Amino acid sequence: MATMMEEPIVAQIGDAAGLVWKTLASKGPLSIAKLTSETGVPRELLLQAVGWLAREDKLAFEEGRTRKVGLK
């Protein structure tokens, strides 16, 4: 059962996930560092948003010198 304190963070993660989605749709695959700077979302919140989208099978991860995340 969600508490009152959990609801705002869930909304923040959802909002961040939407921003991550829009950024990746317009910019293409990005590293986490670049995605953080492009969105302005704090790193911890951004990682939660990426996890949310990954769990929903919306993201693809590219391995290379640096790992990049992009949309499927």
trRosetta pair geometry for C-beta under 8 A, 3 or more apart (Angstrom, degrees):
i j d omega theta_ij theta_ji phi_ij phi_ji
2 6 4.6 -129 -159 80 87 129
2 7 5.9 96 152 -63 128 79
2 10 7.2 -35 -137 -18 140 147
3 6 5.0 99 52 2 72 102
3 7 7.6 -126 95 -15 43 84
4 7 6.1 -46 -158 15 36 116
5 8 7.1 -55 -168 28 38 101
5 9 7.5 23 148 -5 65 109
6 9 6.0 -67 -158 43 43 106
6 10 6.0 43 151 -23 77 108
7 10 5.7 -57 -146 35 32 111
7 11 6.4 31 157 -17 66 105
8 11 5.6 -56 -150 37 34 112
8 12 6.3 36 151 -22 67 104
9 12 5.3 -50 -146 36 37 114
9 13 6.3 39 154 -20 67 101
10 13 5.7 -50 -147 35 32 110
10 14 6.3 33 152 -18 63 106
11 14 5.6 -54 -147 38 32 113
11 15 6.3 33 154 -19 66 105
12 15 5.7 -52 -146 37 31 111
12 16 6.2 30 154 -18 64 107
12 45 6.2 -73 142 -142 112 126
13 16 5.6 -55 -146 39 31 111
13 17 6.2 37 152 -25 65 104
13 45 6.7 -144 -95 -160 63 80
13 48 4.8 -82 -121 125 113 118
13 49 5.6 -173 -164 -78 67 70
13 52 5.8 134 157 -42 111 145
14 17 5.5 -50 -146 32 31 114
14 18 6.7 33 153 -18 62 102
14 52 7.3 -143 -90 173 51 166
15 18 5.7 -54 -156 33 33 113
15 19 6.6 30 149 -15 65 106
16 19 5.5 -55 -149 39 36 112
16 20 6.2 40 150 -22 68 103
16 39 7.4 80 -154 158 79 144
16 41 4.9 104 -136 -138 108 147
16 45 5.1 -168 -79 149 164 102
16 46 6.2 -136 179 -95 129 47
16 48 7.1 68 76 77 143 92
16 49 3.7 -119 112 -67 104 141
17 20 5.6 -49 -145 35 32 114
17 21 6.3 38 153 -22 63 104
17 49 4.1 -164 -71 -156 63 91
17 50 8.0 -173 -110 -52 77 26
17 52 4.8 -71 -88 83 137 132
17 53 5.4 165 -150 -51 103 98
18 21 5.6 -51 -148 34 31 115
18 22 6.4 28 155 -16 64 106
19 22 5.8 -53 -145 38 32 109
19 23 6.2 32 156 -19 65 108
19 39 5.1 106 138 -148 117 116
19 41 6.2 146 89 -49 140 128
19 49 7.5 -27 55 -169 88 163
20 23 5.8 -59 -147 38 28 111
20 24 6.2 22 158 -14 65 110
20 35 6.6 34 -132 -176 90 122
20 39 6.3 -22 -82 -83 59 154
20 41 7.4 -53 -61 17 89 155
20 46 6.8 132 -81 -150 119 79
20 49 4.9 155 -14 131 139 126
20 50 6.3 -157 -155 -74 162 68
20 53 6.3 -126 96 -21 132 149
21 24 6.1 -61 -147 40 25 106
21 25 6.2 27 154 -22 63 110
21 53 6.6 176 -70 -107 92 138
21 58 7.2 -35 -105 149 106 141
21 71 7.1 76 -145 -91 68 118
22 25 5.6 -54 -145 35 29 114
22 26 6.4 13 161 -7 64 109
23 26 6.2 -67 -149 43 27 99
23 27 5.7 -14 169 15 68 120
23 30 7.3 -46 135 13 109 147
23 35 6.5 123 113 -144 141 79
23 38 5.2 124 -159 122 133 123
23 39 5.3 -82 -47 -74 157 95
24 27 6.4 -69 -119 56 24 86
24 28 7.0 -25 -168 155 58 5
24 29 7.1 29 -147 -92 96 34
24 30 6.7 -128 -102 14 77 103
24 35 7.5 1 -68 -117 90 114
24 59 7.9 -73 -158 -115 174 91
24 69 7.0 -72 -104 115 134 85
24 70 5.7 159 -166 -143 116 49
24 71 5.0 138 127 -35 123 95
25 71 6.2 38 -79 -23 66 152
27 30 5.9 22 112 -50 125 122
27 38 6.3 -55 -24 -152 168 159
28 70 6.2 -18 176 -122 56 118
29 60 7.7 -65 -95 82 117 94
29 62 5.6 36 -171 7 157 134
29 68 4.1 72 159 144 110 126
29 69 6.4 177 -148 84 80 25
29 70 3.2 -54 -84 -61 87 116
30 34 4.3 -127 -174 92 106 115
30 35 4.4 138 102 -61 124 84
30 38 6.5 -61 -153 5 169 145
30 68 6.0 166 86 -151 10 96
30 69 6.6 -29 65 57 63 74
30 70 7.4 122 9 -79 56 73
31 34 4.6 89 52 12 82 101
31 35 6.7 -146 91 -6 40 89
31 66 4.7 -20 -101 142 128 132
31 67 6.8 104 -128 78 78 53
31 68 5.4 -66 -72 -98 54 71
31 69 7.7 97 -133 11 19 78
32 35 5.5 -56 -142 40 30 114
32 36 6.2 37 155 -25 64 104
32 43 7.6 67 157 -143 107 93
32 46 7.1 134 -164 122 87 125
32 47 7.2 28 -150 -86 129 84
32 50 7.2 -48 -113 -47 99 164
32 67 7.4 21 -15 85 99 96
32 69 6.8 64 -70 0 70 120
33 36 5.8 -53 -152 31 28 114
33 37 6.7 18 154 -10 62 105
34 37 5.8 -56 -148 41 34 105
34 38 6.0 34 154 -20 68 110
35 38 5.7 -54 -139 39 29 111
35 39 6.1 11 166 -5 65 113
35 46 6.4 148 117 -175 105 134
35 50 7.7 80 119 -74 157 123
35 69 6.7 -12 -47 54 153 113
36 39 6.5 -68 -141 45 21 96
36 41 6.5 -107 -136 67 59 74
36 42 7.9 -3 -150 180 103 15
36 43 5.2 -2 -119 -91 140 75
36 46 5.3 -139 -98 13 80 172
37 40 7.6 27 -170 -69 28 49
39 46 6.5 141 68 -106 140 118
41 45 5.3 -118 171 91 101 110
41 46 4.4 130 101 -70 116 94
41 49 6.9 -16 151 8 162 146
42 45 4.7 75 67 17 89 108
42 46 6.7 -161 90 -12 39 91
43 46 5.5 -58 -142 37 29 114
43 47 6.3 30 160 -21 66 104
44 47 5.9 -53 -151 33 28 110
44 48 6.8 28 150 -17 61 104
45 48 5.6 -53 -152 35 35 113
45 49 6.4 36 149 -20 66 105
46 49 5.6 -54 -149 36 34 113
46 50 6.3 35 152 -19 66 103
47 50 5.6 -48 -144 36 34 112
47 51 6.4 39 152 -21 63 104
48 51 5.5 -52 -150 35 32 115
48 52 6.5 39 149 -24 64 102
49 52 5.5 -47 -150 30 34 116
49 53 6.5 27 154 -12 65 105
50 53 5.9 -57 -148 42 32 107
50 54 6.0 34 152 -22 66 109
50 59 6.8 39 -162 -59 76 169
50 69 6.1 -42 -141 -155 122 172
51 54 5.6 -54 -141 38 29 112
51 55 6.2 33 157 -23 64 105
52 55 5.9 -56 -152 32 26 111
52 56 6.7 14 152 -8 61 109
53 56 5.7 -62 -150 44 33 107
53 58 4.4 -82 -174 63 86 120
53 59 5.0 82 123 -33 106 113
54 57 7.5 36 178 -79 36 28
54 58 7.3 -96 -76 47 23 74
54 59 4.9 -50 -88 43 68 124
54 61 7.9 23 -116 -45 118 111
57 72 7.0 -10 153 -7 70 158
58 71 6.6 -41 160 -139 80 76
58 72 6.1 -146 -174 17 31 107
59 69 5.5 -15 -169 -169 126 100
59 70 6.9 137 -157 75 74 33
59 71 6.5 -67 -111 -109 53 36
59 72 6.4 -176 -137 -30 2 89
60 69 7.5 150 78 -158 45 52
60 70 5.2 -25 63 70 93 86
60 71 7.0 23 15 112 92 16
60 72 5.0 123 -38 -85 99 69
61 67 6.1 -7 -175 -173 102 105
61 68 7.2 158 -158 82 53 46
61 69 5.7 -24 -104 -102 71 68
61 70 7.9 163 -90 25 25 70
62 67 6.8 155 79 -159 55 52
62 68 4.3 -7 55 58 109 97
62 69 7.6 -156 18 -72 79 21
62 70 6.5 36 -17 4 112 113
63 67 6.0 -19 -109 -106 53 80
64 67 7.3 155 38 -87 66 35
64 68 7.1 6 30 -1 113 101
